[in-house]
Amino acid sequence: MSACAFFENGACVEPMEAHIRKGLEIIDGLYLRRSYARFLSRILNIDSKLAGELLRKAYILHDVGKCLEEFQKRRASFGFHEFYSALVAREAFRKYGDVGDTVSVAILLHHHDWIRIGAPKRPENSGLCEECLSVLEELSGERLPRKTPWKNWNEFMQEAEEVMRRNLRGVYSLLLPLVVADNYAAALNRGGKGSTLGKEIFEVLKVRGWDVARGLSNRL
């Protein structure tokens, strides 16, 4: 089974590994090389090395919910994948305690939509694609569950709200790089197709000397 991050008309346009590696260019080049780990360490109250590692791991696992076997077999949309990703990430990061919870909430919010119409349902098949997990485990160095741990949406959201009350700055200090890297990777790997936010990100990168949109046919 393929490990894909974006399907179009049933065809895999963006492999999962390509999405992760491209986004890590931003995490490493725009954030970590500019001492973002030191800033993050103060917000999360952990040492800077771990802060940098967790930011990279958060990005690597932000789309792990797309590894659901039923998503990969359907070869279409990944509805509520950010919720499933947060469930898997929370289990993987449990060893980091409260900081792990903060990382999982940032992953939950990486599509920047808190209020949703409807709620995700428990997948009929909670299994995660082995090929997809293999890619993410190799990149993250984390052992991931083979099935999506389940928690009711309302209960999980209540817990997420509590995490945000405890450390809102921590959540958003992780969330900002995730959103930037996610939109950057999607726009580049999907031939320039992206959101309005993606276009704004490319304008900011251009100011910083990253005129990466020049190589795209539609220049975003």
C-alpha positions in Angstrom: 0.0 0.0 0.0 1.3 3.4 -0.9 2.1 6.1 1.7 0.5 9.3 0.2 -0.1 12.7 1.7 -2.3 14.0 -1.2 -4.4 12.3 -3.8 -6.0 13.9 -6.9 -8.5 12.0 -9.0 -7.3 8.8 -7.3 -3.7 9.3 -8.1 -1.0 10.1 -5.5 0.3 13.6 -6.3 2.4 14.0 -3.1 4.0 11.1 -1.3 4.1 11.3 2.5 7.9 11.2 2.6 8.1 14.1 0.1 5.7 16.2 2.1 7.6 15.7 5.3 11.1 16.2 3.9 10.0 19.4 2.1 8.4 20.9 5.2 11.5 20.1 7.2 13.4 22.5 5.0 11.3 25.3 6.6 11.5 23.8 10.2 15.3 23.6 9.9 16.2 26.5 7.7 13.7 29.2 8.8 13.2 28.3 12.5 15.9 26.0 14.1 18.8 27.7 12.3 17.6 31.0 13.7 17.6 29.8 17.4 13.9 29.1 17.5 14.7 26.1 19.8 16.0 28.4 22.5 12.8 30.5 22.3 10.7 27.3 22.4 12.6 25.9 25.3 11.7 28.9 27.4 8.0 28.6 26.5 7.9 24.8 27.1 10.3 24.9 30.1 12.5 22.2 28.6 16.1 22.3 27.3 16.7 23.7 23.9 17.9 20.5 22.3 14.7 18.6 23.3 12.6 21.6 22.2 14.2 21.5 18.7 13.7 17.7 18.5 10.1 18.0 19.5 9.4 20.6 16.9 10.8 18.4 14.2 9.0 15.4 15.5 5.7 17.4 15.6 6.0 18.3 12.0 7.0 14.7 11.0 3.9 13.4 12.7 1.4 16.2 11.9 -0.2 14.1 9.2 0.2 10.6 10.7 -3.7 10.4 10.7 -3.5 10.2 6.9 -1.8 6.8 7.5 -5.2 5.2 8.3 -5.5 2.2 6.0 -9.0 3.3 5.0 -7.7 6.7 3.9 -4.9 5.2 1.8 -7.2 2.7 0.2 -9.9 5.3 -0.6 -7.3 7.4 -2.4 -9.3 10.7 -1.9 -9.8 13.1 0.9 -8.5 12.8 4.5 -11.4 14.2 6.5 -10.5 14.9 10.2 -7.0 13.6 9.7 -5.7 16.2 12.1 -7.8 14.7 14.9 -6.6 11.2 14.2 -3.0 12.6 13.9 -3.4 14.2 17.3 -4.6 10.9 18.8 -1.6 9.0 17.5 0.9 11.7 18.4 -0.4 12.0 21.9 0.2 8.3 22.4 3.7 8.5 20.8 4.6 11.6 22.9 3.1 10.3 26.2 6.6 9.8 27.6 7.2 13.6 27.4 4.3 14.3 29.9 2.6 17.7 29.7 4.9 18.8 26.9 3.7 15.8 24.8 0.1 16.9 25.3 1.0 20.4 24.2 2.6 19.0 21.0 -0.5 16.9 20.3 -2.8 19.9 20.6 -0.6 21.9 18.2 -1.0 19.0 15.7 -4.7 19.0 16.3 -4.9 22.6 15.2 -2.5 22.6 12.3 -5.4 23.3 9.9 -6.3 26.3 12.1 -9.9 25.3 12.5 -11.2 25.0 16.1 -14.9 25.1 15.5 -16.1 22.2 13.3 -19.5 21.2 11.9 -20.0 17.6 12.9 -17.5 15.4 14.7 -15.1 12.7 13.6 -16.3 9.1 14.0 -14.3 6.1 15.1 -12.8 4.6 12.0 -14.3 1.2 11.0 -10.7 0.2 10.4 -8.4 1.8 12.9 -5.3 0.2 11.4 -2.5 2.4 10.2 -0.7 1.7 6.9 2.6 -0.1 7.7 4.5 1.6 4.8 3.4 5.0 6.0 4.3 4.3 9.6 7.7 3.0 8.5 8.5 6.3 6.8 7.4 8.4 9.8 9.2 6.2 12.3 12.4 6.4 10.4 12.2 10.2 10.1 11.0 10.8 13.7 12.9 8.1 15.6 9.6 7.4 17.5 7.8 4.0 17.7 4.2 4.6 16.6 1.1 2.6 17.5 -0.2 0.3 14.8 -3.8 1.3 15.3 -5.3 4.8 16.0 -6.0 5.1 19.8 -9.6 6.3 20.2 -11.1 9.0 22.3 -14.5 10.6 21.9 -14.3 14.0 20.1 -16.0 16.0 22.8 -13.9 14.5 25.5 -10.7 15.0 23.6 -11.6 18.7 22.8 -12.2 19.3 26.5 -8.8 18.0 27.3 -7.3 20.1 24.5 -8.9 23.2 26.0 -7.4 22.4 29.3 -3.9 22.1 27.7 -4.5 25.5 26.0 -5.5 27.1 29.3 -2.2 25.8 30.9 0.1 26.8 28.0 -1.5 28.7 25.2 1.8 30.2 24.2 3.4 26.8 24.0 0.7 25.4 21.7 0.9 28.4 19.3 4.7 28.5 19.4 4.7 25.0 18.0 1.7 25.6 15.8 3.1 28.5 13.8 6.1 26.6 12.3 3.8 23.5 11.6 1.4 25.6 9.6 4.1 27.4 7.7 6.0 24.2 6.9 2.8 22.3 6.0 1.6 25.0 3.5 5.1 25.4 2.1 5.5 21.7 1.4 2.0 21.3 -0.1 2.3 24.3 -2.5 5.7 23.1 -3.8 4.9 19.4 -4.1 1.5 19.9 -5.6 2.7 22.2 -8.4 1.7 25.5 -6.8 -1.8 24.4 -5.7 -2.3 25.8 -2.3 -4.3 28.0 0.0 -4.4 31.8 0.4 -2.3 31.3 3.5 0.2 29.4 1.4 0.5 32.4 -0.9 1.1 34.7 2.0 3.8 32.4 3.4 5.6 32.5 0.0 5.5 36.3 0.1 7.1 36.3 3.6 9.7 33.8 2.4 10.5 36.1 -0.5 11.2 38.9 1.8 13.6 36.7 3.7 15.4 35.7 0.5 13.5 32.4 -0.2 12.1 33.2 -3.6 11.1 29.6 -4.0 7.9 30.4 -6.0 10.0 31.4 -9.0 10.3 27.8 -10.0 6.6 27.1 -10.1 4.7 27.5 -13.4 1.9 29.7 -12.0 4.2 31.5 -9.5 1.4 31.1 -6.9 
